[in-house]
Amino acid sequence: MIKYIARRLIQAIPTFFGITLLTYLLLWLAPGSVVERLYLAPNIKAETRARLAAQLGIDDPFHIQYLRWLAGDDWLRWDSDGDGIADQAFTPLVPLDEDGDGEPEPPGDNYGILRGDFGRSFVKKQPVMDVILTNLPATLELGIAAVVTSLVIGIPVGVLSAVTRGRSFDNNSRVLAVIFDAMPNFWLGYILLYVFGRLLDIVPIGGRCTANLFGECPILFERINYLILPTVVFAAGFVALFSRYVRTSTLEVLSQDYIRTARAKGLSPQVVNFRHAMRNAMIPVATLLGPIITNVWAGAIIIESVFSWPGVGRIAFTSAIQQDFPVVMGIVIFASLGTILGFLLSDILYVLIDPRIRID
């Protein structure tokens, strides 16, 4: 198992760098300029635009920008005259004057993600890691709540649908699964916000909490009303997906000989269906957990925007519009690592759920 995990992680390295390369290329090809968006000056002079672009490091060719983001910019320097000061082969990456002293701050020596430095946000003027870590707990809170809710509801619904095949519960659950699977979650979110937040005034219409005197969110059970609607909307599609896959797998398991033997021994239907059948029908759930983790990152962009949830997804959306390349690329790294680890987790769960499966 350890050798298999190590091999999978090594194989994921080129995939990871391929994702970052394609994402950076798409951002680089995007129309517009971050300078115009940053200073809200579409008619800015060419000289000023060129100076600001040089300070942000976005006027160099694509490969120079990508390699600088990846490994820093000291590989562009060499001491050609022996004075102990490194010369620049290309336009240096120099941050803006953030302290107002009239002098731009020099670039850090450890800039580059391979050195653990994700750079600084063009818009927020903060380290990218600080921006992400500040908003990451909100996204994890919402994502974990949605996944747990979908597992708690989707798996029993799928098993009961298989056990009551052809009856009203089975037919109704399948129809609802198709509806919620096809329904856009942003549309469902706006409908629920209007009904329960505006008309009935039962839950808040947005945000994560009401901040306390220290400007922080209280503990979870004191603000659960903020989490209800985003979790319901986020988990709706996952519940439909889990229930359909579990139903199909359970129907196959129920036709096996050992299930008929368990029934012939006089075991209760609850024991047969939920102890013997459900456990062996869990392999599709393990298969889905990897893609679900990816969908959590992708869906968070929409859900957090609809419900004004202060998470990484909302930051990714606004940063992409503002062409804040460092923040977007930092979020892509987190999402890529989550996806890779999610699929690896699916393979490990195969063995834990079904001892007959062995990873060689």
N, C-alpha and C positions, 0 to 999 in steps of 0.2 A: 504493500500500500504506500509506504513512504517513497519508494522508488517511482511509483506511478505518479504520485503528487509532484515530486521533483521534476519528472519528465514533462508533465503537463505545464508546470510553471515555466520551464525553459522554452517550451514550444509557444507559450503565450507572449514571449518577449517581442518577436517580430510583429505579431498581431497588434500589440500595444503601440509600438512605434508607427505602424501603418495607420492606425486610427488617428494618432496625433498629427501625422503628416497630412492626411486628407482633410482633417478638420482645419488645420492652419491654412491649407491651400484655399478652402472654401471661404474662410474669413478674409484672406488676402484678395480674393477675386470679387468680394462683395463691392457693390457700387458705393460711391460716396467717400467721405473722408472723416476720420475720427476727429481731426482738427476742427472741421466745421461744426460737428455735433458737440464737441467739447466746449467750444467757445460761443456757440449759437451765432455764428457769423458766416452765413453763406457767401457774402460778398467780401470776404477777407482778402487783403492784398496778397499777391503771389509771393512777395518777399517774406511777408510775415508767415504765410502758410508753409513756405519752405523751411523757415527757421524753426517753427514749432514742430514740423514733421521730423526734422533732424533731431530735435531734443527728445522726441518720443521714440526715435529709432525706426520709423515706418517708411523712410524714404530709400532704404537700401533694397537690393534685389531680394526676391522671395527666399532663395536658399540661404542668404546671409541672415535674414530675419529669423528664419526657422532654426538655424544652427546656433544663433545667439540665444534664442529662447531656450534651446535644448541644453547648451553647454556653456553659456556665458560668452563674453566677448574678448577675453584675454588672449585667445588663440589668434585674434586679428592683429595683435601687437608684437612688435619686436624692436629691440634697441639697435637702430641702424648706425647711429653715430657714436655709440659707446659712452654717452653721458649719463647712463644709469636711468634714463627716462624712456619708457617704451613709446615708440611711434604708433600711429594709427594707420592701418591699411585701408579702412573704410570709415564712413561717418560713425563716430562713437555714439553709443547709447548713453545719453545724458538726461537724467530726469529734469523736470521743470523746477523752477525756483519755488520750493514749497514753504520756505520760512521767510520769504520776503526780504532777504538781505541783498538782493541784486545779483547774487552769484548762484548759478545752478549747482546742485549737489552732484558730486562725482559718482559714477557707477560703483556698485558694490563689487568686491572681489569675488564673491561666491554666487554671482548671478547665474541662473540656469537651473532647470529642474533636475538635471543629473547631480547637481550639488545641493539639492534640497531647498532651493530658492525659486519660488514661482514668479518672482518679479513683483511689480507694484501696479495697482489699478490705475488706468489713465484717468478715470472719472473720480473715484473716491480718494485717490492719493494715499492709499493704504496698502500694506503688503497683501498679496492675493490670498495667502494662507489665512491671514486674519479675517478677511472678508468671508471666506468659505466656512471657516470654523465657527464664526459668529452665527451663521445661519444654518449650519448643518444640524444642530440638535432639533430644530423645528421640522426639518425634512425627515429625519430619522423617526421622530415621534409620530408624524402622520403616516409614513410608510409602514412602520411596524404595526401601527393600529389597523391599517387597511389590510395588510397581509394576514394578521392574526384573525381579524373579523372574517375574512374570506375563507380561511381554513376552518374556523369554528362553524360557519354556516354552510359552506359549499360541500364539505365532505359528508356530513350527515344527510344533507338533501340529496346528494348523489346516490348514497347507499339506499335511502328510503325510496327513491325513484326506481331503482333497480328491483327492490323487494316488492314494490307495488306496481310492477310493470303493467301498463295498459289501463290502470285505474285513474281516477280523477286526479290524485296527487301527482302521479307521474306525468300525466298530460299537462296539467297546469304548470308544473315546475319546468318542463321542457319549453313551453311557450314563453314563460317569463325569462328563462335563460337566453333564448334567442333574442327577445326584446332588449334586455339589458346589455347583451353582448353587442348588439347593433346600434344601441343608442349612444350618441355623442355625450361624453361625460360633462362637457362644458354646458350643453343644453340642459341636462338633468340638474346640474348644479344651479343654474339660474332659475329653473322652475322651483326647486326646493327652497332656494333663498327667498323667492317671491312669496311662496305659500307660507312657510314656517317662520321666515324672518320678517317679512313685511306685513302680510295679512294677519297671521295669528300671533306674531311677535313672541314666539316661544324661545327662539335661539338667536344669538347675535348674527348680524348679516355679514360679518367679516372680521378678520384679525385672528390673533392667537390667544389673546388674553387682555385683561385690564391690568395695566402695570401697577405695582404697589408703590409705596413711598420711595423705594430705592430704584424705581424704574425697571424692575425685573418682574417676570411672570411668576405667579404663585405656583404651588405644587399642582400636580395634574388633576387631582380629584376636585380642586377648587375652581377649575376652569374647564371641566369636561364638556360644558355646554358649547364651548367654542370648537371642540373637536368632533362633535357628533355629525354634523352635516358634511364636512370634508371627508370624514372616514366613510360615511354611507356612500357618497358619490364615488370615491376612490375605489371602494371595495366592490361596488356593484358588478363591474365587468369581471373582476376576479372570481366572485361567487359564481357567476354564470359559467365561467370557464372551468372551474374546479368541479362543479356539479355535473357538467356534461361528461367530462373525462372520467370521473369517478363512477358515474352511472354505467358507462360503457365497460369499464374494467370490472365492475362488480357483477354485471350480467355474465361476463365470461367466467368469473370465478365461481359463481353460483352453479354453473353447469359442471363443475369438476366433481370427480368421484369422492374426494375426501369430504366435500360438503354434504353429499347424500349419506355418507357414512356417519357423519356427526349428527345428522337428523335422525338416522335410524337408531342411534344410541340413546335417543330421547333427550338430547340437549335442547334447551329452550330456544325459540327463534331469536331472542335478543343476543344470546351467546353465539349462535351460529352466524348471524348477520354482522354483528359489530365486533366480535373477537376473531373469528376465523376468516370470514369473507372480507371484512373491511381492511384488515392488515395486509392481506395479499393483494388488495386492489390499490394499494398506496403507491405503487411504482409510477403510474402516470403523474401523481402529485410531485414525486421527486423530479420527474422530467420537467415539470412546469416551473419549479422553483427558480431555476436559473434564468429563464426568460422573464419571470415575474419580477426579479430584482432589477432587470433592465427596464421593465415597464414602470417600476416605481420611480426611477429617475426621470424617465420620459414623461410619465403622467403627472409628476409633481409640477412640471412647468405649467400645465394647463390648470390643474386643481389649485395650486397656490396663487395663480393669477386671478382666478374666479373668486376665491374666498379671501383675497388679500392676506394670504398666509406668508409670514416672513421667513421663507426657507430658501434653500439653494436654487430650487426651480424658478422661483420668481426673480432671483438675482441673475440667473442664466438668461432669462427672457429679456430683462432690461439691459443687461450687458451686451447681448447680441444686437439689440437695436442701436445701442450707443457705440457699437464696434469697440468695446473694451476688450481687446484681444487677450490680455493676460488673465482676466477673470474667466472668460469663456474657456480658454485652454485649461485653466486649473480645474474647472468643473468637469471638463471632458476627461481629464486624468482620473478624477475620482469615479466618474461613471464607468470608464473603461475598466478600472481595477475591480469595481463592484460586479461588472458583467463577467469578467474572467473568473473571479472567485465564486460567483453564483453558479456558473456551469460546472466548476470543479466540485462545488457542494452537492450538486445533483448527482454526480458520479459516486461520491462517497455515500450518499443516502441510499443508492441502489443496494449497496452491501449491507447497510444497517437494517433496511426494511426486509430484504430477501436474502437470507444466509446462503441460498443456493448460488447466488451470483458471486463470482470471485474476480477481482481485478488482478490480472497477472502482470 
